[in-house]
Amino acid sequence: MTFLALIPNWLKYSVAALVAASLLLASGYLAGKRQGHQDAITDQLKQTVKAERERGKDDEKLRGLSDYDFCALALRRRGLPIDQCDELRGVQTE
């Protein structure tokens, strides 16, 4: 006599159904998690493209600035005093 013969059929089928349901739930969870990861990567790429476009617009504005104005703008954006830029006041741009 085998051990499986001692277990009632309804219990075997119940355990098999629970295992199958667990496998289905696990695969669905992993597929959803992977899709969420892909969505996060896509969002990050969109933000990168947006930032590059804004940098391009900023570059057009920055090309016309003198060295002093560029230095002052950069330091102001960082919340730093612009005293360090004073030595650039008389420098000619190339």
C-alpha positions as CSV (number, residue, x, y, z in Angstrom):
1,M,0.0,0.0,0.0
2,T,1.2,3.4,-0.9
3,F,1.0,6.5,1.1
4,L,-1.1,8.3,-1.6
5,A,-3.7,5.5,-1.4
6,L,-4.4,6.5,2.2
7,I,-5.2,10.1,1.3
8,P,-8.8,10.7,0.2
9,N,-9.3,11.8,-3.4
10,W,-11.1,15.1,-2.4
11,L,-8.0,16.1,-0.4
12,K,-5.7,15.3,-3.3
13,Y,-7.8,17.4,-5.7
14,S,-8.1,20.2,-3.2
15,V,-4.3,20.4,-2.8
16,A,-3.8,20.2,-6.6
17,A,-6.2,23.0,-7.1
18,L,-4.5,25.2,-4.4
19,V,-1.1,24.6,-6.0
20,A,-2.4,25.4,-9.5
21,A,-4.1,28.6,-8.1
22,S,-0.9,29.6,-6.4
23,L,1.1,29.2,-9.6
24,L,-1.4,31.2,-11.6
25,L,-1.4,34.0,-9.0
26,A,2.4,34.0,-8.8
27,S,2.8,34.2,-12.5
28,G,0.2,37.0,-12.7
29,Y,2.0,38.9,-9.9
30,L,5.4,38.6,-11.6
31,A,4.0,39.7,-15.0
32,G,2.4,42.7,-13.4
33,K,5.6,43.5,-11.5
34,R,7.6,43.3,-14.8
35,Q,5.0,45.6,-16.5
36,G,5.3,48.1,-13.7
37,H,9.1,48.0,-14.0
38,Q,8.8,48.6,-17.8
39,D,6.4,51.5,-17.1
40,A,8.9,53.0,-14.7
41,I,11.7,52.8,-17.3
42,T,9.4,54.4,-19.9
43,D,8.5,57.2,-17.5
44,Q,12.2,57.8,-16.8
45,L,13.1,57.9,-20.5
46,K,10.2,60.4,-21.1
47,Q,11.6,62.6,-18.3
48,T,15.1,62.4,-19.7
49,V,13.9,63.5,-23.2
50,K,11.9,66.3,-21.7
51,A,15.0,67.5,-19.7
52,E,17.1,67.4,-22.8
53,R,14.6,69.4,-24.7
54,E,14.6,72.0,-22.0
55,R,18.4,72.1,-21.9
56,G,18.3,72.8,-25.6
57,K,16.1,75.7,-25.0
58,D,18.3,76.9,-22.2
59,D,21.4,76.5,-24.4
60,E,19.9,78.9,-26.9
61,K,19.3,81.5,-24.2
62,L,22.7,80.9,-22.6
63,R,24.7,81.3,-25.8
64,G,24.0,85.1,-25.9
65,L,25.0,85.7,-22.3
66,S,28.4,87.3,-21.3
67,D,30.7,85.3,-19.1
68,Y,29.7,87.4,-16.1
69,D,25.9,87.0,-16.8
70,F,26.4,83.2,-17.3
71,C,28.3,82.9,-14.0
72,A,25.8,85.0,-12.1
73,L,22.8,83.0,-13.5
74,A,24.5,79.7,-12.6
75,L,25.3,80.7,-9.0
76,R,21.8,82.2,-8.5
77,R,20.2,78.9,-9.5
78,R,22.3,77.2,-6.8
79,G,21.4,79.9,-4.2
80,L,25.0,81.0,-4.0
81,P,26.3,84.7,-3.8
82,I,27.5,86.0,-7.1
83,D,30.5,87.9,-5.7
84,Q,32.8,85.3,-7.3
85,C,31.7,86.5,-10.7
86,D,32.9,90.0,-10.3
87,E,36.3,89.2,-11.7
88,L,34.6,88.2,-15.0
89,R,33.0,91.6,-15.6
90,G,35.7,92.8,-18.0
91,V,36.4,89.6,-19.8
92,Q,35.5,89.5,-23.4
93,T,33.6,86.5,-24.8
94,E,35.1,84.6,-27.7
